Amino acid sequence: MISDISTVDPTLVGTTATRAERGRMRVPWRFIGGRVLFYAFTAWAAITINFFIPRMMRGDAVTAYMAQARGQLQPEAEKALRLMFGLDSSTTLWDQYVNYWGMLLRGDLGISISSGMAPVGDVIGSALPWTLGLVGTATILSFVVGTVLGAVIGWRRGGRLDVLVPITTFLGTVPYFWLGLIFIAVFSTLLGWFPAGHAYELGVEPGWNAEFIGQVVSHAALPALTIVIASLGGWVLGMRNMMLTVLDEDYITVAQAKGLPDRRVLWRYATRNAVLPQIQSFALALGFIVGGTLVMEMVFSYPGIGLLLLNATNAKDYALMQGIFLVLVLAVLIANILADIAYAILDPRVRETEA
């Protein structure tokens, strides 16, 4: 019995690290199953709302398309388009809804009338990598830097680094578009260090070559810097506050009393427990990567999902709007599921409470 007790680190007793160690091989299947069912219902509700909301708007894609054609198309063409997009008055709303689900289950998102009758999947597929590459990288960078910085500031509370908290918090309150315009004025117009917009220069052939990659990196620098600076304050403040709470726990006092190195206490004990709420917030941030960049992409004319959604809304392109909203919903739901699973594995108290 004594040998069993001696193998337990007393500084970890009562912490999530101890519980995770004891239940390392346990997979919370019941917890995961309940979450999956909940999010499946949420997905159904979101997709249903996604179907009905565009149809509650005034006008439709065919009317907007015929207005742009300015009489160049015959009335028969309008009728054919309405039949193609399921907007014919002879088709009931319920039939449209059933047909919509049938198309989704076949992986068919429809045809985008505002993109030259191209499949919606292809249109979204051409814009999604730009948003994921830019905003995904910037969000991960902001999370890592903000979490590490917040942990250090919390550990050295009352030191000089505390001045970074109000600075980063203030920058986080500045709207995306205003911060982006300032960066364009300073780093593009005044200094000429970076391009002001777009993903790459006209005339550059896309491909895996040094010229194209260099163009993508230089054009993404200002939008990425905007996202990092605008979101850094939240990560810093959240981690710093959690560190202040964790540092008052008994196991931190015991670890310091044992004479453990400060670096080990900081990263092994304090940060390991304080980072749990950050992980869930990070998963939510990843879920909103796809759709949370509309303003930023408008400012920098960046060809991502946000700008595509704006164009689809202006054109009343139902199919494209629904496809983009579907991607947004799935991204948020998947991120939430992964966050719940990660949280349950890292902190078994969660699954024990909901078991």
Buried (B, 14 or more C-beta within 10 A) or exposed (E): EEEEEEEEBEBBEEBBBBBBEEBEEEEBEEBBEBBBEBBEEBBEEBBEEBBEEBEEEEEBBBBBBBEEEEEEBEEEBBEBBBEBBBBBEEEEEEEBBEEBEEBBEEEBBBBBBBBEEBBBBEBBEEBBEBBBBBBBBBBBBBBEBBBBBBBBBBBBEEEEBEEBBEEBBEBBEBEBBEBBBEBBEEBBEEEEEBBBBEBBEEEBEEEEEEEBEEBBEBBBBBBBBBBBBBBBBBBBBBBBBBBBEBBEBEBBEBBBEEEBEEEEBBBBBBBBBBBBBBBBBBBEBBBBBBBBBBBBBBBBEBBBBBBBBBBBBEBBBBBBBBBBBBBBBBBBBBBBBBBBBBBBBBBBEBBEEEE
